[in-house]
């Protein structure tokens, strides 16, 4: 994103001498831009006025700490006057005036300074990359937890090569770093604070939840997928969280998306809010979520504009959430289940693909169908309620094919595993086996020379972790045995460092891990963002990055959003796979890891 500098004329209303500062337009998107003015007078001011002349008409200017007192007829010059509470600016101090501009087109304006009959046109600085200044070379990164020193192959259990307990702890911290809205008093991420607190749909509060990836959109399809699989892992492998000392932190972590989904579902209106933030606008901004000022529209599905894929997926998350909170917080559990039932009924009554109803989602999380999500949702509802109608629904939604992947848009494997749990019918077991075996040697999914099941270039680690999650969940249900556990070991250990580079794809795990993930909040501190070649000023511990190429190729580059971006869905399936392996380890049910390939 290009950045533009304009200059202003500062006129003191009380003093004859004052200094002016530059206006920095730091964010631009289609139809608008954000910037700020910094006043730094050499003498005390009692009242002030700022004149800014833009290079093209500005439809409107939103200012929070000043009053727009005059606008020229051609809408190119705006006069800003102090509020009563900020009229006094002491000499040597600074006052920052933030504003949003609304305009036609995609290009932010430049501006001219008119003073004493002369004028000069400004130009955009060269080499813009989303940062106001370069990060100081000596600045140490802020961290959310101490790094694991030494080699990443430290382990906390004699049956494991890697420290799965440490990986669980770090993974929970990653999700805490993705929080949106008002953060709790026990927020463990020192470089994150409140953000997007005014998110709303038609005035209805939609603050909270998780940001999706390295951006700041809240997409409910991947967020609900991650929440469901994380709750499923807690249900199956609770002892792993207890043994690692992370059980309370896990419960705390899950409250963020579950509370958010309760806000998103309005049963009285039959409205489910499925997205906050426009991906095109959001991706034009590189900065901290705390500093966002662009428009954040909200999108919904209704009876007339259905989205049973995302609604069903969320019902599954709420249902399994109610199950894991049943002994922890009975009233909260009941609240989740009530919402799950009504949301499932809404999804069932109004079938359809959400990204057809919300086209703004298509370029980011365009859904290929809704039956697989509804099958998994019905299976989850049956598991929690034992209501036969849900089981009948799940059987009807299952189309019989083995899954291509287990991810945000592919739930066949989860659906069939839940049907196996409910019925123990061989046809469902066979499909689960077919899916997991496709990710093993001899299957249809390629495997890199060093041993990662490589389904696709977009987040290759996430696809391997998704298959590994189904493998450990299935093994816990009596399917696949050591063969499935070894598949999960091969893939998860690869991500933790069992690869040619002895490199951990999980930030903060071991001593050799990504320093430049594609993640806005991690790459930016107040006042600057790291450039492409600099390490992030904030270490986002626990984040699993996208993953290697087909031949184990990988480079730690911030601008590589294919191999180096993080996401809640990839990290969700990764965490549940790790929890499953640790569960088997502490119960002496984990086979030796496969021999290294590299």
C-alpha positions as CSV (number, residue, x, y, z in Angstrom):
1,X,0.0,0.0,0.0
2,X,1.3,3.4,-0.9
3,X,1.6,6.1,1.7
4,X,1.2,9.8,1.2
5,X,2.5,12.8,3.1
6,X,0.8,16.2,3.0
7,X,1.5,19.3,4.9
8,X,-0.9,21.6,6.9
9,X,-1.1,25.2,7.9
10,X,-1.4,25.7,11.7
11,X,-2.8,29.0,12.9
12,X,-2.8,29.7,16.6
13,X,-5.9,31.4,17.8
14,X,-4.2,32.6,21.0
15,X,-0.5,32.9,20.1
16,X,1.2,34.3,17.1
17,X,3.8,31.7,16.9
18,X,3.2,28.0,16.3
19,X,4.8,25.1,14.4
20,X,3.2,22.8,11.9
21,X,3.7,19.1,11.5
22,X,3.1,16.7,8.7
23,X,-0.1,14.8,8.1
24,X,0.6,11.2,7.5
25,X,-1.9,9.2,5.4
26,X,-1.0,5.7,6.5
27,X,-3.9,3.6,5.3
28,X,-5.8,3.6,2.1
29,X,-8.7,1.5,0.7
30,X,-11.3,1.7,-2.0
31,X,-13.3,4.8,-1.1
32,X,-11.3,6.0,1.8
33,X,-8.1,6.6,3.8
34,X,-6.9,7.1,7.3
35,X,-4.3,9.6,8.6
36,X,-3.4,11.8,11.4
37,X,-2.0,15.2,12.2
38,X,0.6,15.7,14.9
39,X,0.8,19.2,16.4
40,X,4.1,20.0,18.2
41,X,4.2,23.7,18.9
42,X,7.3,25.5,20.2
43,X,5.1,27.7,22.5
44,X,2.0,27.1,24.5
45,X,-1.2,27.2,22.5
46,X,-4.6,28.1,23.8
47,X,-6.9,27.3,20.9
48,X,-5.7,26.1,17.5
49,X,-6.9,25.8,13.9
50,X,-5.6,23.5,11.1
51,X,-6.1,24.0,7.3
52,X,-5.6,21.0,5.1
53,X,-5.9,21.3,1.3
54,X,-6.2,18.0,-0.6
55,X,-5.4,17.3,-4.2
56,X,-8.8,16.1,-5.0
57,X,-12.3,16.4,-3.5
58,X,-12.9,14.6,-0.3
59,X,-16.6,13.7,0.3
60,X,-16.3,13.9,4.0
61,X,-13.8,13.9,6.8
62,X,-14.4,12.2,10.2
63,X,-12.3,13.7,13.0
64,X,-12.5,12.7,16.6
65,X,-10.4,15.2,18.5
66,X,-11.3,18.3,16.4
67,X,-14.3,20.0,14.8
68,X,-14.6,20.4,11.1
69,X,-15.4,24.1,11.2
70,X,-15.2,24.9,7.5
71,X,-15.1,23.1,4.1
72,X,-14.4,24.8,0.8
73,X,-17.1,24.6,-1.9
74,X,-15.0,22.2,-4.0
75,X,-14.4,20.0,-0.9
76,X,-10.6,20.1,-1.2
77,X,-9.9,22.3,1.8
78,X,-10.9,21.4,5.4
79,X,-10.5,23.6,8.4
80,X,-10.2,21.8,11.8
81,X,-10.6,23.6,15.0
82,X,-9.9,22.4,18.6
83,X,-12.4,20.8,20.9
84,X,-12.9,22.5,24.3
85,X,-11.0,19.7,26.0
86,X,-7.9,19.8,23.8
87,X,-7.5,23.6,23.1
88,X,-4.5,23.8,25.3
89,X,-1.3,22.3,23.8
90,X,1.9,23.0,25.8
91,X,5.0,24.0,24.0
92,X,7.2,20.9,23.3
93,X,4.3,18.5,23.7
94,X,2.4,16.7,21.0
95,X,-1.3,16.4,20.1
96,X,-2.3,13.7,17.5
97,X,-5.5,14.3,15.5
98,X,-6.8,11.2,13.7
99,X,-9.2,11.3,10.8
100,X,-10.9,9.1,8.2
101,X,-11.4,10.5,4.7
102,X,-14.2,9.3,2.4
103,X,-13.7,9.8,-1.3
104,X,-14.4,8.3,-4.8
105,X,-11.8,6.0,-6.2
106,X,-8.9,3.9,-4.8
107,X,-6.0,6.4,-4.6
108,X,-5.5,8.5,-1.5
109,X,-4.9,12.2,-2.2
110,X,-1.8,14.3,-1.8
111,X,-2.1,17.9,-0.6
112,X,-0.6,21.3,-1.0
113,X,0.5,23.8,1.6
114,X,-0.6,27.3,0.9
115,X,1.3,29.9,3.0
116,X,2.3,33.4,2.3
117,X,1.2,33.2,-1.4
118,X,3.3,30.3,-2.2
119,X,2.4,26.6,-2.6
120,X,4.3,23.4,-3.0
121,X,2.9,20.0,-4.0
122,X,3.9,17.0,-1.9
123,X,4.5,13.5,-3.3
124,X,4.3,10.0,-1.9
125,X,7.4,8.8,-0.3
126,X,9.3,6.1,-2.2
127,X,9.5,2.6,-0.9
128,X,6.2,2.5,1.0
129,X,5.3,-0.7,2.6
130,X,2.8,-0.1,5.2
131,X,5.1,1.3,7.9
132,X,5.5,4.9,9.1
133,X,9.2,4.3,10.0
134,X,11.7,1.6,10.0
135,X,12.0,-0.6,13.1
136,X,15.1,0.2,15.2
137,X,17.7,-2.3,14.4
138,X,18.4,-2.9,18.1
139,X,14.8,-3.3,19.2
140,X,14.2,-6.7,20.8
141,X,10.9,-8.5,20.0
142,X,8.1,-8.4,22.5
143,X,7.1,-11.9,23.5
144,X,4.1,-13.5,25.1
145,X,5.9,-16.3,26.7
146,X,9.6,-17.3,27.2
147,X,11.1,-19.1,24.3
148,X,12.1,-22.7,24.6
149,X,15.8,-22.7,24.7
150,X,18.1,-25.0,22.9
151,X,17.0,-27.7,20.5
152,X,13.4,-28.2,19.6
153,X,13.6,-31.9,20.3
154,X,13.3,-31.5,24.1
155,X,10.5,-33.7,25.3
156,X,8.3,-33.8,28.4
157,X,7.6,-37.6,28.2
158,X,9.9,-40.5,27.4
159,X,7.6,-41.7,24.7
160,X,7.9,-38.6,22.6
161,X,10.7,-37.0,20.6
162,X,9.2,-33.5,20.9
163,X,7.7,-31.6,23.8
164,X,4.0,-31.8,23.0
165,X,3.1,-30.2,26.3
166,X,5.1,-27.1,25.3
167,X,3.5,-27.2,21.9
168,X,0.0,-27.2,23.5
169,X,0.9,-24.3,25.7
170,X,2.2,-22.2,22.8
171,X,-0.7,-23.1,20.6
172,X,-3.2,-21.7,23.2
173,X,-1.2,-18.4,23.3
174,X,-1.5,-18.1,19.5
175,X,-5.3,-18.1,19.8
176,X,-5.1,-15.5,22.5
177,X,-3.1,-13.3,20.2
178,X,-5.9,-13.6,17.6
179,X,-8.5,-12.1,19.9
180,X,-10.6,-9.2,18.7
181,X,-12.7,-6.8,20.8
182,X,-12.1,-6.0,24.5
183,X,-9.4,-8.2,26.0
184,X,-9.8,-9.7,29.4
185,X,-7.7,-8.6,32.4
186,X,-5.7,-11.8,32.2
187,X,-4.6,-11.2,28.6
188,X,-1.3,-13.0,28.3
189,X,-0.1,-11.2,25.1
190,X,1.6,-7.9,26.1
191,X,1.6,-6.5,22.6
192,X,-2.1,-6.9,22.1
193,X,-4.9,-4.7,23.5
194,X,-8.5,-3.8,22.7
195,X,-9.4,-3.6,19.0
196,X,-12.5,-3.4,16.8
197,X,-14.7,-2.8,19.8
198,X,-17.3,-1.2,17.7
199,X,-17.9,-4.1,15.3
200,X,-21.6,-4.3,14.8
201,X,-24.3,-5.4,12.3
202,X,-27.3,-3.1,12.1
203,X,-26.3,-1.7,15.5
204,X,-26.1,-5.2,17.0
205,X,-22.9,-5.8,19.0
206,X,-20.5,-8.1,17.1
207,X,-17.3,-7.4,19.0
208,X,-15.1,-10.2,20.0
209,X,-14.1,-13.5,18.4
210,X,-10.9,-14.3,16.6
211,X,-9.2,-12.6,13.7
212,X,-8.9,-15.2,10.9
213,X,-5.2,-15.2,9.9
214,X,-2.6,-12.5,9.4
215,X,-5.4,-10.1,8.6
216,X,-8.3,-8.7,10.7
217,X,-11.4,-10.1,9.1
218,X,-13.6,-12.3,11.2
219,X,-14.8,-15.2,8.9
220,X,-17.1,-17.5,10.8
221,X,-16.7,-20.5,8.6
222,X,-13.0,-21.1,9.4
223,X,-13.5,-19.8,12.9
224,X,-16.3,-22.2,13.7
225,X,-14.4,-25.1,12.1
226,X,-11.4,-24.3,14.4
227,X,-13.6,-24.0,17.4
228,X,-15.4,-27.2,16.8
229,X,-12.2,-29.2,16.2
230,X,-10.6,-27.7,19.3
231,X,-13.6,-28.5,21.5
232,X,-13.7,-32.0,20.0
233,X,-10.0,-32.4,21.0
234,X,-10.7,-31.2,24.5
235,X,-13.6,-33.7,24.8
236,X,-11.4,-36.6,23.6
237,X,-8.1,-35.6,25.1
238,X,-8.9,-33.7,28.2
239,X,-6.2,-35.6,30.1
240,X,-3.6,-34.1,27.7
241,X,-4.5,-30.6,28.7
242,X,-4.6,-31.6,32.4
243,X,-1.2,-33.3,32.2
244,X,0.3,-30.3,30.4
245,X,-1.1,-27.8,33.0
246,X,-3.2,-26.1,30.3
247,X,-6.7,-27.1,31.1
248,X,-7.9,-23.8,32.6
249,X,-6.1,-21.8,29.8
250,X,-7.9,-24.0,27.2
251,X,-11.3,-23.3,28.7
252,X,-10.5,-19.6,28.8
253,X,-9.3,-19.7,25.2
254,X,-12.5,-21.4,23.9
255,X,-14.8,-18.8,25.5
256,X,-13.7,-16.2,23.0
257,X,-15.2,-17.7,19.9
258,X,-18.1,-19.3,21.7
259,X,-19.2,-16.0,23.3
260,X,-18.8,-14.4,19.9
261,X,-21.0,-17.0,18.2
262,X,-23.7,-16.3,20.8
263,X,-23.6,-12.7,19.7
264,X,-23.7,-13.5,16.0
265,X,-26.9,-15.7,16.2
266,X,-30.1,-13.7,16.7
267,X,-32.8,-16.3,16.9
268,X,-35.6,-13.8,17.4
269,X,-34.7,-12.2,14.1
270,X,-33.6,-15.5,12.4
271,X,-30.4,-13.7,11.5
272,X,-26.9,-15.2,11.7
273,X,-24.0,-12.8,11.2
274,X,-21.2,-14.7,9.4
275,X,-18.5,-12.1,8.6
276,X,-17.2,-8.8,10.0
277,X,-14.8,-6.8,7.8
278,X,-14.5,-6.7,4.0
279,X,-11.5,-8.7,2.8
280,X,-10.6,-6.4,0.0
281,X,-10.6,-3.3,2.3
282,X,-8.9,-5.2,5.1
283,X,-6.1,-6.5,3.0
284,X,-5.3,-2.9,1.8
285,X,-4.3,-2.1,5.4
286,X,-1.0,-3.3,7.0
287,X,-0.9,-2.3,10.6
288,X,-2.0,-3.1,14.2
289,X,-5.6,-4.1,14.8
290,X,-5.6,-1.5,17.6
291,X,-5.0,1.2,14.9
292,X,-7.7,0.2,12.4
293,X,-10.0,3.0,11.3
294,X,-11.4,1.6,8.0
295,X,-15.0,0.5,7.5
296,X,-15.8,-2.9,8.9
297,X,-19.1,-4.0,7.4
298,X,-20.9,-7.0,8.7
299,X,-22.6,-9.7,6.6
300,X,-25.4,-12.0,7.5
301,X,-27.4,-15.0,6.3
302,X,-31.2,-15.2,6.7
303,X,-34.1,-17.4,5.6
304,X,-34.1,-15.6,2.3
305,X,-30.3,-15.5,1.9
306,X,-29.3,-18.9,3.4
307,X,-26.0,-20.2,4.6
308,X,-26.5,-23.7,6.2
309,X,-22.8,-24.5,5.8
310,X,-21.6,-21.8,8.1
311,X,-24.7,-22.0,10.3
312,X,-24.4,-25.7,10.7
313,X,-20.7,-25.5,11.3
314,X,-21.3,-23.0,14.1
315,X,-24.0,-25.2,15.6
316,X,-21.5,-28.0,15.8
317,X,-19.0,-25.7,17.6
318,X,-21.7,-24.6,20.1
319,X,-22.9,-28.1,20.7
320,X,-19.5,-29.6,21.4
321,X,-18.7,-26.5,23.4
322,X,-21.7,-27.2,25.6
323,X,-20.4,-30.7,26.1
324,X,-17.0,-29.7,27.3
325,X,-18.4,-27.0,29.6
326,X,-21.0,-29.2,31.1
327,X,-18.9,-30.0,34.2
328,X,-17.1,-26.7,34.2
329,X,-20.0,-24.2,34.0
330,X,-23.4,-25.8,33.8
331,X,-25.4,-22.6,33.0
332,X,-23.0,-21.6,30.3
333,X,-23.2,-25.2,28.8
334,X,-27.0,-25.0,28.8
335,X,-26.9,-21.6,27.0
336,X,-24.6,-23.0,24.3
337,X,-26.8,-26.0,23.7
338,X,-29.9,-23.9,23.4
339,X,-28.2,-21.7,20.8
340,X,-26.9,-24.8,19.0
341,X,-30.4,-26.3,18.7
342,X,-32.0,-23.2,17.3
343,X,-29.2,-22.4,15.0
344,X,-29.2,-26.0,13.7
345,X,-32.9,-25.8,13.1
346,X,-32.4,-22.5,11.2
347,X,-29.7,-24.1,9.0
348,X,-31.8,-27.2,8.3
349,X,-34.8,-25.2,7.4
350,X,-32.9,-22.9,5.0
351,X,-30.3,-24.9,3.1
352,X,-27.8,-23.1,0.9
353,X,-24.2,-22.0,0.4
354,X,-23.4,-18.9,2.4
355,X,-20.9,-17.5,0.0
356,X,-23.7,-17.3,-2.6
357,X,-25.6,-15.1,-0.1
358,X,-22.5,-13.2,0.9
359,X,-20.4,-12.8,-2.3
360,X,-17.9,-10.7,-0.4
361,X,-16.7,-14.0,1.1
362,X,-16.1,-15.9,-2.2
363,X,-12.6,-14.8,-2.9
364,X,-11.5,-15.8,0.6
365,X,-13.6,-18.6,2.0
366,X,-16.0,-19.5,-0.9
367,X,-17.9,-22.7,0.1
368,X,-18.2,-25.6,-2.3
369,X,-21.3,-27.1,-0.6
370,X,-23.3,-27.3,2.6
371,X,-24.2,-31.0,3.1
372,X,-20.9,-32.0,4.7
373,X,-21.1,-29.2,7.3
374,X,-24.7,-30.2,8.0
375,X,-23.7,-33.8,8.3
376,X,-21.0,-33.0,10.8
377,X,-23.3,-30.6,12.7
378,X,-26.0,-33.3,12.9
379,X,-23.5,-35.8,14.2
380,X,-22.3,-33.4,16.8
381,X,-25.8,-32.6,17.9
382,X,-26.6,-36.3,18.2
383,X,-23.4,-36.9,20.3
384,X,-24.5,-34.2,22.7
385,X,-28.3,-34.8,22.8
386,X,-28.8,-38.5,21.8
387,X,-31.9,-37.3,19.9
388,X,-32.5,-39.8,17.1
389,X,-33.6,-37.2,14.6
390,X,-30.1,-35.7,14.5
391,X,-28.6,-39.1,13.7
392,X,-31.2,-39.6,11.0
393,X,-30.3,-36.2,9.6
394,X,-26.6,-37.0,9.6
395,X,-27.1,-40.2,7.7
396,X,-29.2,-38.3,5.1
397,X,-26.6,-35.6,4.7
398,X,-23.7,-38.0,4.2
399,X,-23.1,-38.5,0.5
400,X,-20.7,-41.4,1.0
401,X,-17.6,-40.1,-0.5
402,X,-14.3,-40.1,1.3
403,X,-12.9,-36.7,2.1
404,X,-10.4,-34.8,0.1
405,X,-9.2,-32.9,3.2
406,X,-10.4,-32.1,6.6
407,X,-10.5,-28.3,6.7
408,X,-12.7,-25.3,6.6
409,X,-14.5,-26.4,3.4
410,X,-14.3,-30.2,3.8
411,X,-16.1,-32.0,6.6
412,X,-16.8,-35.4,5.1
413,X,-14.1,-37.1,7.3
414,X,-15.5,-35.6,10.5
415,X,-19.0,-36.4,9.5
416,X,-18.2,-40.1,8.9
417,X,-16.2,-40.4,12.0
418,X,-19.1,-39.1,14.1
419,X,-21.4,-41.5,12.3
420,X,-19.0,-44.4,13.1
421,X,-19.0,-43.3,16.8
422,X,-22.8,-43.3,16.8
423,X,-23.5,-46.5,14.8
424,X,-20.3,-48.6,14.5
425,X,-21.4,-49.4,11.0
426,X,-18.6,-50.6,8.8
427,X,-19.3,-48.3,5.9
428,X,-18.5,-45.3,7.9
429,X,-15.3,-46.8,9.4
430,X,-14.2,-47.7,5.8
431,X,-14.6,-44.1,4.7
432,X,-12.5,-42.8,7.6
433,X,-9.8,-45.4,6.8
434,X,-9.9,-44.5,3.2
435,X,-9.4,-40.8,4.0
436,X,-6.5,-41.2,6.5
437,X,-4.8,-43.8,4.3
438,X,-4.9,-41.4,1.4
439,X,-2.4,-39.2,3.3
440,X,0.0,-42.1,4.0
441,X,2.6,-43.7,1.8
442,X,0.9,-45.4,-1.1
443,X,-2.0,-43.1,-0.9
444,X,-3.2,-40.4,-3.4
445,X,-1.7,-37.5,-1.4
446,X,2.0,-36.7,-2.3
447,X,4.5,-36.8,0.5
448,X,7.5,-34.5,0.6
449,X,11.0,-36.1,0.6
450,X,11.3,-35.4,4.3
451,X,7.9,-36.8,5.1
452,X,5.1,-34.2,5.2
453,X,1.8,-35.3,3.6
454,X,1.4,-32.5,1.1
455,X,-2.1,-32.0,-0.2
456,X,-1.9,-28.4,-1.5
457,X,0.5,-25.4,-1.6
458,X,-1.9,-23.2,0.3
459,X,-1.1,-23.9,3.9
460,X,0.4,-27.3,3.4
461,X,1.0,-27.8,7.2
462,X,-2.7,-27.2,7.8
463,X,-3.8,-30.0,5.4
464,X,-1.4,-32.4,7.0
465,X,-2.5,-31.4,10.5
466,X,-6.2,-31.9,9.5
467,X,-5.5,-35.4,8.4
468,X,-3.5,-36.0,11.5
469,X,-6.4,-34.8,13.6
470,X,-8.8,-37.2,12.0
471,X,-6.1,-39.9,12.5
472,X,-5.8,-39.4,16.3
473,X,-9.5,-39.0,16.8
474,X,-10.1,-42.2,14.8
475,X,-7.4,-44.0,16.7
476,X,-9.1,-43.0,20.0
477,X,-12.3,-44.5,18.6
478,X,-10.5,-47.8,17.7
479,X,-9.8,-47.2,14.0
480,X,-6.4,-47.4,12.5
481,X,-4.4,-48.2,15.7
482,X,-0.6,-47.5,15.6
483,X,-0.7,-47.0,11.8
484,X,-2.8,-43.9,12.2
485,X,-0.8,-42.7,15.2
486,X,2.4,-43.0,13.2
487,X,0.9,-40.9,10.4
488,X,0.1,-38.2,12.9
489,X,3.6,-38.5,14.5
490,X,5.2,-38.2,11.1
491,X,3.4,-35.0,10.2
492,X,3.3,-33.3,13.5
493,X,7.0,-34.1,14.3
494,X,7.9,-32.7,10.8
495,X,6.2,-29.4,11.8
496,X,8.1,-29.3,15.1
497,X,11.5,-29.9,13.5
498,X,11.9,-33.3,12.0
499,X,12.8,-32.0,8.6
500,X,15.9,-31.3,6.5
501,X,16.4,-27.8,8.1
502,X,15.7,-29.0,11.6
503,X,13.3,-26.1,11.6
504,X,10.2,-25.7,13.6
505,X,7.2,-24.3,11.7
506,X,5.7,-23.3,15.1
507,X,6.9,-19.9,16.3
508,X,8.6,-20.0,19.7
509,X,9.1,-23.8,19.7
510,X,12.8,-24.6,19.9
511,X,15.4,-22.2,18.8
512,X,15.0,-22.2,15.0
513,X,11.6,-21.0,13.8
514,X,10.0,-18.3,11.6
515,X,10.8,-14.7,12.5
516,X,8.9,-13.0,9.7
517,X,5.4,-14.5,9.6
518,X,2.7,-13.0,7.4
519,X,0.9,-11.4,10.3
520,X,0.0,-7.8,10.7
521,X,-0.2,-7.5,14.4
522,X,3.0,-9.4,15.0
523,X,4.9,-7.3,12.4
524,X,3.8,-3.9,13.8
525,X,4.5,-2.0,17.0
526,X,3.2,1.4,17.9
527,X,4.6,3.9,15.4
528,X,6.2,1.5,12.9
529,X,5.9,-1.8,11.0
530,X,8.9,-4.0,10.2
531,X,9.8,-4.1,6.6
532,X,10.0,-7.2,4.5
533,X,13.5,-8.1,5.6
534,X,13.2,-7.4,9.3
535,X,12.1,-9.8,12.1
536,X,8.7,-9.1,13.6
537,X,8.9,-6.8,16.6
538,X,6.3,-9.1,18.3
539,X,6.8,-12.8,18.6
540,X,3.5,-14.6,18.0
541,X,4.3,-17.7,20.0
542,X,2.5,-20.9,19.0
543,X,1.6,-19.8,15.5
544,X,2.0,-22.6,12.9
545,X,2.9,-21.0,9.6
546,X,1.6,-22.1,6.2
547,X,4.2,-24.7,5.4
548,X,6.8,-25.9,2.9
549,X,6.5,-26.5,-0.8
550,X,6.2,-29.9,-2.5
551,X,10.0,-30.5,-2.1
552,X,10.3,-29.3,1.5
553,X,11.3,-25.8,0.1
554,X,10.6,-22.9,2.4
555,X,11.9,-19.4,3.0
556,X,11.0,-17.2,6.0
557,X,9.5,-14.3,4.0
558,X,6.7,-12.0,5.3
559,X,5.3,-11.3,1.9
560,X,4.8,-15.1,1.2
561,X,1.2,-15.5,2.3
562,X,1.1,-19.0,0.9
563,X,3.9,-20.5,2.9
564,X,4.3,-18.1,5.8
565,X,0.8,-16.9,6.9
566,X,-0.9,-18.2,10.0
567,X,-4.6,-19.1,10.4
568,X,-7.0,-20.2,13.1
569,X,-8.1,-23.3,11.1
570,X,-4.6,-24.6,10.5
571,X,-3.6,-24.0,14.1
572,X,-6.9,-25.5,15.3
573,X,-6.3,-28.9,13.7
574,X,-2.7,-28.8,14.7
575,X,-3.5,-28.3,18.3
576,X,-6.0,-31.2,18.4
577,X,-3.5,-33.5,16.7
578,X,-0.8,-32.6,19.3
579,X,-3.3,-33.1,22.1
580,X,-4.1,-36.6,20.7
581,X,-0.5,-37.6,20.5
582,X,0.2,-36.3,24.0
583,X,-2.9,-38.2,25.2
584,X,-1.5,-41.5,23.8
585,X,2.0,-40.7,25.2
586,X,0.9,-40.2,28.8
587,X,-1.3,-43.4,28.6
588,X,1.7,-45.4,27.2
589,X,-0.2,-46.0,23.9
590,X,2.1,-44.1,21.5
591,X,4.3,-46.1,19.2
592,X,7.9,-45.1,18.5
593,X,8.0,-42.3,15.9
594,X,8.8,-43.3,12.3
595,X,12.5,-43.1,11.3
596,X,13.5,-39.7,10.0
597,X,13.5,-39.3,6.2
598,X,16.0,-36.5,6.2
